[in-house]
């Protein structure tokens, strides 16, 4: 398939258009946007006949259109057919840096190596979380012990204060009785 740029004509235009329409149907599904290697926020869903949703929002001028020379959008962006395939779309627009769309794959689209790597990373994170949880449990036990000790000290101080107050009351009462005896 020739490189796409808006417009185009020729004797093979109808057969080229049929091929591009078939390709457009093969592109149905979910896609992630990339600026170089950087994942951009959002999800693109290509539907039947190029109907396209961007984060579940439809923008009419951004639907995909099959033309004899490639796939275009009404806003001037087009797919570079030489660098694209059914899992990667390289978008171009005159005077602007291109972006890529990469097809979202289900679990079957991931390689065993990636799953193993993720599993090892998950195991490492699980061990780290377990260690941190154990440390927090030990710290919690230590703090609970200190809190229990502080509560015991508070009770002793309350008892001591009550005793001191009772002693002061008895001393005061004793002084009054002495004074009454001295007057009698």
Secondary structure, DSSP 8 states (H G I E B T S, - for coil): -----S----TTHHHHHHHHHHHHHHT-EEEEEEETTEE-S--EEE-GGG-EEETTEE-GGGS-EEETTEEE-TTS-EE-TTT-BTTEEEEEETTEEEEEEEE---GGGS-HHHHHHHHHHHHHHHHHHHHHHHHHHHHHHHHHHHHHHHHHHHHHHHHHHHHHHHHHHHHHHHHHHHHHHHH-
